[in-house]
Each structure stands twice: as structure tokens, then as C-alpha cells.
Amino acid sequence: MTAEPSIVRPPAAAPDERGGTRRDQPRRGRPPARNEIVRNGRIGGLEPEHLAGRFGTPFYAYDFGVVTGQVNELRGILPPAFELAYAVKANPALAVVNHLAGLGLGADVASGGELALAIRAGMPPAEIVMTGPGKRDTELAAAVRSGIRAVTVESRGELARLEGLAAEAGAVVPVLLRAAVPAAVGLERVRLVGDDGAGKFGMDATDLEVAAAIADRSPHLDLLGIHAFGASNVVDADVLGDHVDRTIEAACRLAARVGFDLRLIDVGGGLGIPYEPDDRALDLTALEARLAAAGARLARSPATRATRVLMEPGRFLLGSAGAYVARVVDRKVVDGTHVVILDGGIHHVLRPALVGQEHRIRVLGAGGPKAFPVTIAGPLCSGLDILVAQAVMAPPGVGDLVAVLDVGAYGFTESMPLFLSHPVPPEIAILDGEAALIRRRIEPEAWLEGQAVPPWHAGAQGV
Ligand SMILES: Cc1ncc(COP(=O)(O)O)c(C=O)c1O
């Protein structure tokens, strides 16, 4: 699970006549246009009703042009020593990973399943790093077999298991050692819900040094450097810059103390995006200056002149490229509260309930003539299934389409699609005015396949 920001509810909004919430409008000046999938009521430039007719609702759509734009923006600010590996966990759709492989990015995978997916999507194994606590032997063995760029080791125990598997395979495995951020690199914490993982990520400074010495001596391990993930959804360039600086300093100190050749420093992901209308966007110009300074420091020292720095963004590349589109099936007023019920909800977009973060919602169509507070909910028998509560907007009517924005990262993949046996939405990619199905809808009947009534039950059916 990614660390996520706690919600800060925007100030109470006033009615607005345009079919959006007043919170959609800037309070001071006009913010720069966002690179996002829904523009002028169209989805990736296409007519929403046309997409809904072709693919059915609800559905997820990703604008690959927006993804490419985000990649280009980020690449544009990186110094020469820096590289990008896409954090597959943000959106593991095969087509998404394939698109990013096509743009020349590497991948950060967090499981054997993601490793297999990234390779199938066309990522060269030499561009894949594997990170995450609790890697099973089968997953480590797959990483050894595949010849990936680096396995990020999270504990001394995992290091020993990896070394054993590498020895069995007669291989030499490149490794990064994951530093537990508060102890090892002293990142100033950004207050996030569940951000520190209570010690589950990485090693403290003592273990890190012991592990580095072991890895450095092992004939089956090739110690490249360290990995440190700071915090997720950070929109403050200085917080990100500080994390990069501290990770680089920690890596240099460790390499000097243990005496290994520092070739790779993985600073993780965490680049944030605005979710709510008044949220700040990451200042890429400020980040560029911080990264340039870090790159220059590395270039100045003979020991680090050839050291590469890997960033693992997920959210920044995919977040605004995705929308979840659902249709209004009911509308009512309950004790004065206007409620709109969609044919999809938090079983497909869990994030609002999971981290208390509201996403912007767009009515794709005219909406009603008057704006007033409206709650938009899904069809689940759960009070948690609320996408926005009391948002001031011109409400959609039954049959209208609405889009939940900024769900390209940690949207579908972080949800719970089996809850209440509704269909699982299809995923659609859009590029240059063309839409393609990249994952088909799953009807509930399909889940019955693979299920069985136990054999002791009269009339039992096998799997
Ligand atoms: C190890 C690692 N790398 C990269 C990421 C991607 O982070 P983000 O999507 O915030 O950029 C994560 C997210 O949890 C992570 O755990």
C-alpha cells in the first residue's frame, strides 16, 4: 500500500452555474492548465457517450498522450546522471507498462507477478529493479533467473536467501540495499497517513552497514548501492530535493565506509500531483534546480562521477492520465440531501474511502441548470461508498455520465472489484483520437468459474 496524504477538506463551496463545483475554480488567479484526460467534456478528445456505447459503463480510460507528456516533462528536468523506472504498482495494466517501455523507461516491480508482467510488456530485464518487503524465494529466484538490473534487499535475512539462490543458480546478482528512511537518511517526515510503514521497509543504519559488508564480500552478489523511498504524493520540490540529497549522502558515506564501488542510487518515487482543485502542483522548475545541484555534486567527485541515480515515479506519470467513467442510475432527495447514485463506486475507485481523499468529479454533459450541494455515491451496500459528499455542482440526471478524475495511478489497482459481485470495469487506452480495449470487462458469472461447493455437499460441483 502506498503512503497517502490525509485529507484536508477545502473550504465550503458556493453554488456555481457551470456544472462543476465552485471548488473547481481557482481562488487566486488561474492555475496552469493540467495535463489531463478530460478536457472540454471529452475523454482523451473522444465523445464520452461514444465510448460508453462501445465499452459499456462503468469503465476506466487512460490517455496515453497525457502519459507521454508527463514522461517528457519529467525527463526534461533530469540531469544526465538520472534515469526513470516506472513504478508498476501505480498502474499495472499491461498496455500501460508496454507504453512506458516503448518510451524507454525501466520498471520498478514489487512482486513476481509484476516482474512477469513487466517482461511480457516488453521491459528489458536489464532495466527492471525489484523492490518490496517480504519477497518469497520463488520471486527472488525469478529475479535471479531473469537477470534484472537490481534486486533491492530489505533485510539481512532476505540478503542471505538471495545469496543462497544466486549461488544455486551459479549467478552473480546485482543488489541495492534498502535504507529505512528515518533512521538511515533522516528524511524530514511529511505527515502522511501510514507513511513510515512502522519499520517494515528497509534496514536501519547498523544492519545496512553489516549487509553492505556481507554483500561486498559475496562472490554471488554485486553490491551497486542503496535504495531509499521518502514519502508518497509529495508536491514540495524541496522535500523531494532534500530526500535525494540525503539518500546520495548516505550512499556515499556507506560506500566509503565499506569500500564498495557506488554505481547506483535509487531514490524511489513520491512525486505528487494535485487532487483537489486548490491543491498545489509540483514545481518542476524548482525540482530541476535541486536535481541539477545533486547531479553536479556527484559529477565533481571521482568516486561518483559514473554513479547513476534512479527515480521510480508512478503517480506523477499516470495519475492525471486516468478517468473512471460511470453512469447515473438514480437520483433522490433524502431529508434535504441531494444524492446521485452511479453504476460504479468505491469497489472500483477505493482511494476516496481508503485515504479520505476526494477526487474531482466532472459531469460529462450539461448537468442541471442550478448548482447545489450533491452527494455522489456508488451502488454498494456500504456507507463508505461515497465518491464526493456535499459537493456544490449542477447535478447530473439519471442517464448522465460522470468522470472521476486523477485515477490513473492507484485507482483500479488499489481497489476491491470483487465486493458485492458487480461487473469489473474494462480498461481503455486512448491515443491520438483512437480508443482501444486493454482489459475486458469481467462479468460476475466469470468468477463462478474456479469456485466449488465442497464434495461433502449433496449435488456438489467440482472446480
Ligand atoms: C519502492 C517504491 N518505489 C516507487 C513507488 C512509487 O511511488 P509514487 O507513485 O508515489 O511515485 C513506490 C510507491 O509506494 C514504492 O513503494
The ligand as an SDF file (V2000), in Angstrom:
LIG
                    3D

 16 16  0  0  0  0  0  0  0  0999 V2000
    9.6150    1.3490   -3.6680 C   0  0  0  0  0  0  0  0  0  0  0  0
    8.6740    2.2770   -4.3410 C   0  0  0  0  0  0  0  0  0  0  0  0
    9.0720    2.9110   -5.4580 N   0  0  0  0  0  0  0  0  0  0  0  0
    8.2480    3.7400   -6.1320 C   0  0  0  0  0  0  0  0  0  0  0  0
    6.9690    3.9800   -5.6840 C   0  0  0  0  0  0  0  0  0  0  0  0
    6.1130    4.8920   -6.4790 C   0  0  0  0  0  0  0  0  0  0  0  0
    5.7070    5.9910   -5.7550 O   0  0  0  0  0  0  0  0  0  0  0  0
    4.8790    7.1680   -6.4430 P   0  0  0  0  0  0  0  0  0  0  0  0
    3.7780    6.5440   -7.2120 O   0  0  0  0  0  0  0  0  0  0  0  0
    4.4030    7.9540   -5.2820 O   0  0  0  0  0  0  0  0  0  0  0  0
    5.8140    7.9110   -7.3120 O   0  0  0  0  0  0  0  0  0  0  0  0
    6.5130    3.3610   -4.5200 C   0  0  0  0  0  0  0  0  0  0  0  0
    5.1590    3.6100   -4.0130 C   0  0  0  0  0  0  0  0  0  0  0  0
    4.7080    3.1820   -2.9870 O   0  0  0  0  0  0  0  0  0  0  0  0
    7.3820    2.4790   -3.8270 C   0  0  0  0  0  0  0  0  0  0  0  0
    6.9850    1.8400   -2.7200 O   0  0  0  0  0  0  0  0  0  0  0  0
  1  2  1  0
  2  3  1  0
  2 15  2  0
  3  4  2  0
  4  5  1  0
  5  6  1  0
  5 12  2  0
  6  7  1  0
  7  8  1  0
  8  9  2  0
  8 10  1  0
  8 11  1  0
 12 13  1  0
 12 15  1  0
 13 14  2  0
 15 16  1  0
M  END
$$$$
